[in-house]
């Protein structure tokens, strides 16, 4: 499920988000997102993540919702934290970046019974 984000004032396309890595049996979802760098820092992505989280809980009966990001991406990690997700751990040397360097992936989650 992919959602496009548009500016409320003027309708400019500013980013995209959605649910990925869906496991219907476990009712597990991952929220992915990106935003134009010129629009970051305005709370737009946190608002989108909160809306998608509420939708997944209410209409998809989510048991677990994850956000994963590169450990170097402090802005993305901040979105997860502001949206109330808990850092569960870091996958070290998880994958290689475009330059071939190994990277670490942070895993944030909300789990039914804990946060909702």
C-alpha positions, 0 to 999 in steps of 0.5 A: 500500500503506497500513499503519496503526500501532498502539501495542504497549501498548493497541492505540491507532491512532497513525499511518499509513505505506506505499508510494506513487508505485510504479514497478514497471518501475524497482522504485522506491517512495516511503515516506510517513508521518504520526504523531499529534503526541502520539506523535512523538519516540518512534522509532515512525516510524523503526521503521516506515520501517526495516521498510517499507524492509526489506520493499521490498528483500527482497520487492519487489526495490526498486532505489530507495526515496524519502522526500520531505518539506517542508523546514520539516518537520524531524521528518520529515527526521530520520526519513529521516536516522535510517533511513539515507536520503541527502538527494539534493536539494531541489526549490525552489518545488515546490508551494504550501502551504494558505496559497498560499506556495511550499514546498521539497521535500527528497528522500531516497533509498536506492539499490540498490548504495549503501546496500543 
